[in-house]
Amino acid sequence: MNLRNIIIGTCSLLLIIVGIDKFLFFLEPPCSLQESIPTMLWRGLGVLQILGGIFIWFKNYRKYIIGFFLGFMIFFTFYHIINDTYDVGGAVFLAILFGVLILNPNFLKRKDA
């Protein structure tokens, strides 16, 4: 098992956990934006995160998933900061992991990355 697969596995697991939390509310403390985002949008974000955590393992979709969620995490990091909430550790951590995957020269060159 190589480092890329470990990072992909970590991203996958975190996306799935955070996505499921949008429905079951088991992570503590809860996201500070939960009350300000409409329920349907909140659950839609959860579905996107769960699907992203699954589809990141498929080589055909990996670049798209990583690119999308890198932007997603950066957007929500800034959204938290603009709203004076600072519980952004998970988003920043995932953005860094996605950034490491994208900046890897082999990832950019290979078709199967």
N, C-alpha and C positions, 0 to 999 in steps of 0.2 A: 504494500500500500504506500503510495507516495503522498507528499505534502499537499498536492492539489486536491486529492480525494479526501484528505482529512479536512481541509478548509471547506470543500463542497459539502461534506457530511455535516460539519458544524453549522454552516449556513442553512442547510436543509432542515436540520433538527430545530434550530431557532425559529425559522419561518413557520414551521408546522406548529410549534408550541405557542408562539405569539398569535397565530391564526386561530387556533382552537380556543385560546383565551378570550377571543372576541365573542365567543358563544357561552363559555363555561365560567369565566371570570375567576380563575384560580390563582393567577399571579398576584403577588403582593409587593409593593403597593400597586393598586390599579393605575392604569394610564390616566394622567391628569386631564387629558383631552376627551375622555370617554363621555362625559356629560355634555360637552359642547358639540359633538358630532352626532347627526341624526342616526338612529338605530339601524336603519337599512343600509346607510353608507358604512357604518361601523362594521356590520356583518359582511358587507361586500368586500371591505378591506381584509377581513378575516378569510374569506373564501380565496381572494387573490393570494394571500400569504400561504395558505395551505397548498393551493395549486402550484405556486412557485416552489415551495419546498419539495414537492413531488417531481415536477417537471425539470428541475435543475439537474436531475440525474440522467435525463435524456440528452445525448450529445447534440442532436439536431436543434434543440431549444435552449441549450445552456447559455450561449452568448446573449440571446434575447432576454432570458430570465435575469441574468446577472446585470446586464445593462439597465433593464427596467427597474430592478430593485435597488441598484446603486442610486439612481435618480430618485426613487421613491423614498429611500432612507435619508438622503440629503434634504429633500423637500420637507419631510416631516421633522427633521432636526431643526430646520429654520422655522417651521410652523410652531413648534414648541417654544422656541426662543422668542418669537414675535409675540406669542401669547403669555409671556412671562412664566412659563413652566420649564423646568430644567431636567425632567426625568427622561433624558435622551441617551442614556448610556447604551442601551441595546441598539438603538438606531445608529449611533456613531460606530459601535463595534462592528455591526453588520456592514455598514458602508465601508469601513476599513478593509474587512475581509473581501468584499466584492471588488474593491479597488486593487487589492493584492492580486486577485485572480485576473482582472482585466489588464493590469500592468505587466503581467508575466509575458515576456516575448513569445514563448511557445504557445500561449493561449491565443494571441493575436494572429499568429502565422498558421496554425494548424486548423484544418477543416473540422476535425473531430473534437476540438477543444470544447 
